[in-house]
């Protein structure tokens, strides 16, 4: 069963008349744990063990579709693993066993999978371990020529003319950095300044977009923003299209404010400067589908969670990329959509000053996140 509007179906048929460039599999928030079913804080059912069966069916369909790669938008394992006892057979901690199992299931695809760091990933594992186990280190070395990077953002090219930029939304965060680390301390200061609750995971009393300042969120550092701008400059100069990905959400109209990056507005400012080169963003975290096009013409997509998909249902998409359009073939609970690509834009004039200085300047409407 595929969820698709009549307009999307018609547009997809039109896209099929042009030559497809490549396809990729799309899913988010597997959040596997070897435990009984449960529920979120809001009472939404969660199917922890069944998530692996969901993943298997998605991988099988992606293989059959001949995808070039898969994109998983973060939270590969669930927090509950840290509460479970060690595996009685191997002695492995439950967190390590869960990560190993999920990656074995992804490996059945026989193609690369792009992984992003989510909050549940960081509840279970150290950042450097995740970067190694999720293949982030290898992609940094192969695609970006960077060795032993302390950060977890990277790029990937599926073929000529396209660049995927994978951001680390927990670059500035309480999670993933030890106390005393500059990015940990910066996150702590931001939360103290913007969330008066003793429990910083609570958004109680916060209003509107201010609700994004919770402990399970995070932001993008000035160093990462400068790197993002450099990547976009290079993509524009090379005549490439860009899809930008993150676990946390980019655009307010696609999700609850609590799911946004802390400095989503600064990230958007950089992306919108390269509209036409940047054609879409993709995110997870919200556990619900969300879709919107911003004022610069960039399409923003948030993806429903595998974890909250009941037995007998499906939750993944196959994304077909054409020279003039992108078509998401959503399966069952995963929404389909289609959008035409705008003309490829010329590289914009650089902002005043160097890239790092340009993205560091605070504005009255934002809270700057700077390293």
N, C-alpha and C positions, 0 to 999 in steps of 0.2 A: 504494500500500500504506500503510495507516494503522495505527500501533501503538496499540491501545486495549484495555484490559481489558474483560471482560464487564460488570463493575460500572460502569466509566466509561461504556460504551456505553449501559447502561440509564439511568444518571443523566442522560446527555446527552439521551436521548429525553424524559425527564421535563422537563428544562429547556426543551426546544423547545416545550412546551405554553404557556409564558409568553412574553410579547412581548420579543423581543430589543431591547436598547437601542442597541448598536453592536458592531462587530467591529474587531479590529486584527490586523495581521500581526506575527509574532514570530520573530526569528532572532538569532543571535549569532556573533561571531568569524569574519567573512568572511576577514579577514587576507590580502587579495589581494597577490600579488607576481608580476611577470612573470618567473618562473623555473621551472626544472624541479621536479618533485615531490621531496619530501624527507621528513624525519622529525623528530619532537620529540626532546628529550633522553632521553625514555623509549622511543624507538623507534616511536612511533605514526606511521603514514604521514600525510603532509600533501600536499594537492593544490592548490598555490598558484595556478596559472593556471586550473584548473578551477573555482575558487571563483566566478569571474564567471559561468560557465554555471549553476552552482547558484543564484546570486543571480537571474539572469534568469528561471529557472523559478519561483522563489519569488515574484518580483514579478508575473509573469504570473498565477499562481494567486491572489495577493492582490487584483489588479485584478478578476479574475473573481468573487471573493467579495464585492466591493464594500466593502472595508475602509475605515474612516474615516481611518486612519493606519497606519504601520508603526513598530515599535520594534526598533531594532538595539542590542544590549547591549554594544557596544564592540569595539575592535580591528578597525577597518575595513580597515587595511592592516598588512602584516607588517614586522618588523624588517629582513628581508633587503633591502628596498628601499634602505636606506642603503648597502649594499655593492655595489649595481649601478651600472654606468656611466650617465652622462647619456643621454637619448634622442638618437640620432644625427640624427633628423629635426628635432625642435623645439628641441633643446638643453636641454630641461627636465631637472632632476634626477629620478631614478627615483621618489623619494618623492612629488614633486609630480604626476608623470604618473600614478602609481598611484592617488592620492587623487582626481584629476580623473576617471579612468576609472570608479572604483567609484561615485562620486556621479552620474555620467551614467547608470549602470545603475539606481541607486535612483530617479532622476528619472522613469524610465519608469512608475513607479507612479502619478504624477499626483496624489498625496496627500502630506501631510507625513510625514516620517520623523523620529522622535526618535532622536538619536544620543547615546551616552555616551562619555566619554573612557576609553580603556584604555591599558595600558602600551605596547602596540605603536604606538598612535597617537602617543604622546609620544616614542617612539624616533625617529619620522620627522619630526615637526613641532612647532613652538612652540605653546604653549597658546593664545595669542591668535589664531594662524592657524587652529587647529582650531575654536575657538569661532565664528569668522567663517564658515569653509567648511562646517561641519557644521550651520549654522543655529541654533546655540545663542544667539548674540547676538540674532538676530531674535526668538526665543521669549522671551528675557529682557525684551526691549523690549515685545513685544506682550502677553505674559501677565502679567509681573511689573512692568512699568513702570520697569524698570531700564536705564539707558543706560551704555555703556562700563564694565560691571562687570569687575573683574579676575578674578572667579571663573567657574566653568563649571558651576554647578548652577542648576536652573530648574524651572518647573512647566509643565504643559500640561493644558488641559481639553478633552476631546473632545465635551463636551456637558453639559447641566445635571446636577448631582448627582455628578459624577466629577472627580477631580483626580489627575493623575500627577505624582509628585515625583521628579525625576531628580537623583540625588546625584552628586557628584564624589568618587570614592574615592581620587583622587590629589591631593586638596586639600593634605594633608600628605604630601609625597613628595620623594625625590631627583629624580624625573622631573618635567619641566615647569616647574621654577623654577630660576633661575640660582644658583650658589653665592653665599652671602651673603644671599639672600632669607630672611626669617624662617621661612617654611614649609619651605624646603629645609634650613635649619640645624636646625630642630626634628626633621625626619625623620632627619637624620644623627645627631643625639643619641640618638634612639630606637633606631636600628639599633646604634649603639655600645653602648648599655646592654643590648640584648636579643639580639644576635647576635655571638658572639665570633669568627666566621670572618673571615679577611682579605677573602675574596670575599663580600660581603654578599648576592649573589644565591644563595649556597649556604645551605641549611638544615642542613648537616651538624652532627650532635650536638644539634640542637634537638629537644625532645621535646613531643609532644602539641600543644596549641594554641599553644605558643611558636613553632612552625614558621611561623607567619604573618609573623614579622618578617624579611622578605627584601626586597632592594632593589627587586624588581619589584612589590612591594606598595605599599600606602599607607593613609592614614587620612583621617578627616573632622575638620576643625578645629572648635574651640569656636564660632567664628563660624557655621560651617555647621550645627552642631548647634542653635544658638539659632534660626537661620533655619528649620530643619526643625520645631522645636517651634512656632514662630509659624505656619508653614503648616498644621500639624495642628490648632492651636487654631482657625484660621480655617475649616478644612474642617469640623471638628466643629460649630462654631457655625452653619455654613451647611447642616448636614445632608448633607454630601457623603461619598462613599466615596473611599478613597485606595489607589492602588497605588504603592509606592515602588520605584524602580529604581536599579541601580548596576552597573558592570562587575564590581567585586569582590563577593564573596558575603557574605550577612548572617548565616547560621545554620549552626553547625557540623555538624548532621546532614545537610546537603545536599552537602558537598564535603570534599576534603582540607583540613586546616588551613592549608596554604600559600596557599590561594585566598581566605581570609577577609580582610576589612578589618582593619587593625591594631586599631582600637577598635570592632569589630563589636558588642561587648557594650554600649557606651555608646549606640550607634545603636539597638540592640534595646530598651534601656530606655526610650528616648523613644518608639519605635514602639508598644511594648506598653502604654504609658500610654494610648494612643489606640486600643486594640484595639476592633474594631467599626466604627470609622471607617477604620482601616487594615485592609484585608482580605487583602493579599498583598504580597510583595516578588518582584522578578524580577532575575536576575543572570546573568552569563556567566562568562568567565575560566577556569572549570574544564574546559571542553571536553567535559563529560559531563553528561547529565541528572541532576538531583538534586531530590528532592521531600520535604518534611516540613512538618508543622504544629506550631507551638511551643505552649508551655503557655498562652499567651494566646489561642490560636485563630487566629493569623495564619498563612496559608499561604505557604511559601517555595519558590520555583521557581528552579532553575539550569538553563540551557539548553545543549544540545550544540552543538559548533562546526561551522559550515559548512565550515571549512578541512579538517577531518578526515573528511569524508564522501566516499567513493569515487565515481568516475564510475558513472553508472547508478542512483545512490541519491539520496534527497532528505533535506533537513534544515531544516524550518521548520514553523511552526504558524499556524493561524488561531484567534484567541481570540474567542469569542462571550460577550458580557457581558449578563446578564439581571438583572432586579430582585432576584432571589433566588439567583443562582448564576453561576459562571464556568465556561466549558467550553472547554478547549484541544483543538482538532482537530489533533493532531500528524500529520505526513505522514512516512511511512516510518521513518527512524531517530529522528525527533523524537517523544518520548513524549507521548501524550494523557493528559489528566486532567480531572476535574470535581470541583468542590467547592461546597457550598451556602454562601451568605453568611449570617453571623450577623445578628441584629437590629441595626439602626443604634444605636450607643451614644450616650448623652448625653455632652456635653463633660465631661471630668474636671476636678476641682478643680486649679488650678495648683499646681505644687510650691512649696515655700518659697523665697522670694527671687525674683529675676528669672530669665528663661529662660536667659540666658548663664551666670549663676552656678550654676543648677541642673545644667547638663550639664557644668560644669567640675570638679565635685568628684571627686577620684580615690577609688577604692574598692580595698580590698586585693586583690580578684580581677582588677583590670584595670590596664592601663597607659593613663593618660589621655593623649589627644592634644589639646593645647590650643595655640591660636594665641598 
